[in-house]
Amino acid sequence: MLYFDVHAKSKETVQELGAGFVNTLIHKKDVVFALGEIDEPIGGEDGKNFSASIEVKILTRDFATLASICMAHSPYSVEILRPDEIKLSLNQVHDLLGVISATTAEYKKFIITKLSKPEELLELQESLKKRADMGKKILKKGGE
């Protein structure tokens, strides 16, 4: 079970956003089944936004898919109903860590490009170039 919240200026928009969001989850790769329930939107008093909770029961092909959904959509709570225990092979752990690393890299890149000054971006690019050059030397050394 994944629990989300959605906010908008009107009840109708909250419901539309919620339905669209659940539909997005249903059609994600490696999602076997998903069923979402959207609570009645509340709020709207004094010009405030409306909000609603969304409860999604979801079955994924593997744990990495579930982790990827959680990283991309940030549920405020997660409850695993089945199985009682999760065992991962080393390959599955590698896949999961790869997904986590890629997602984190994307977030870092977005944050850095939005918040950095032009001179800080240049420094970062120079640092990355030095790191790549060092990596080439290491790879060359390993091939000898």
N, C-alpha and C positions, 0 to 999 in steps of 0.2 A: 504494500500500500504506500503510495506517495501522496503527500499532502502539500498543496500549493495555495497561494492566494492570488487574487487578481483584483486590480483597482481601475476605475474609470469614472468619468463624469456623470454617467447615467446608468440606471439599472440595466437597460437594454444592451448597452455597450459592454458592461461587465459580463452579461450572459453570452453575448456574441464572442467576446474574447475568450471566455472559458471554453465554449464549444469548439472554437477554432484551435485552441491549444490542445484540448483532448484529441481532436482529430489529427493533429500533428504527431502526437505521441503514438496513436494507433498505426500510423503509416511509417513510422521509423523502421529502418532496417533492423532485423533480428528481434523485433517485438512480435511475439506470437499472438498475444491477446491483450487488450486494454479496454477497460470500462470506466468511464468517469461520471461522477455525480457532482453537480454544481449546486451549492447551497443558495438559498434565496439571498440576493444582494441586500446589504444593510448599509446604513449611513445616509449621506446626502444632506444631512442637516447643516444649516449655516454655510452652504456653499461648498461643503467638503465632498470629497470623492466617495463613491459607493465602493464597496468591496464584498467579495464572496470567497469562501473556501472551496477548493476543488479537491475531491478525494478520487484518486485513480488507482484501481486495482490493475496491476500490470504483470504480465508474464513475459520474460525475455529468454532468449535462447541460452544466454550465458551471463555470468556476473559482470563481465567487462561492459556489456551493453547497458546493464542497469547502472553501473558506475558512470558510464558516459552520459546517460540521461540525467543523472543527478548532478554531474558537473555542469552540464549545459543549461539546466533549467532550475537548479537550486530549490528543491522542495524544502519547506520549513520543517518537515518531519518525514521519516522513512520507517516503515515497519515491515520486516520480512516475515511473511506468514509461513512459507515453506521454502526450502527444507529447514529442519531444525539446526543443521550444521552445514557449513559450506567448506568443501575441500577443493583446492585448486591445484592443477598440475603446474609444473614449472613453466611450461609454455603459456598457460593461461595467466600466470603471474606476470610473465614478460609482456604479454599483450596488454594486461591491465596497467602495468607501469608505463608502457608506451603511450597509452591513451591519456593517462594522468599527465605525463611529461608534455605531450603535444598540446593538451588543453591549457596547461599552465604557461607554456611558452607563448601561446596565442594571447592569453590575458596579459602577460608581461609586455609583449610587443605593443599591444593596444594601449596599455597604461603609459608606457615609456614614450611612445610617439605622441600621445595626447598631452602629456604633462611636461615633457622635456623642452628646454630652450634649444634653438638651432645649434649652438656651440656644444651643448651636451650630447646632442644626437651625433655630431661629428666625432666627438670623443668615443662614443659607444661604437660607432662604425669602425674607427681605427682599432679599438680594443678587439672587436670581433675579427678584424682582418689579421691582427697579430696572433690571435688564438687559432685561426685557420692555418696560418703559416706554421705555427708550432705543431699543429696536428699533422700537416704534410710531412714535417721532419720526422715525427714519431712513426708515421706509417712507412716512410722510406727506410728508417732504421730497422723496423720490424721485418721488412722484406729482405734484408741483407742476410 
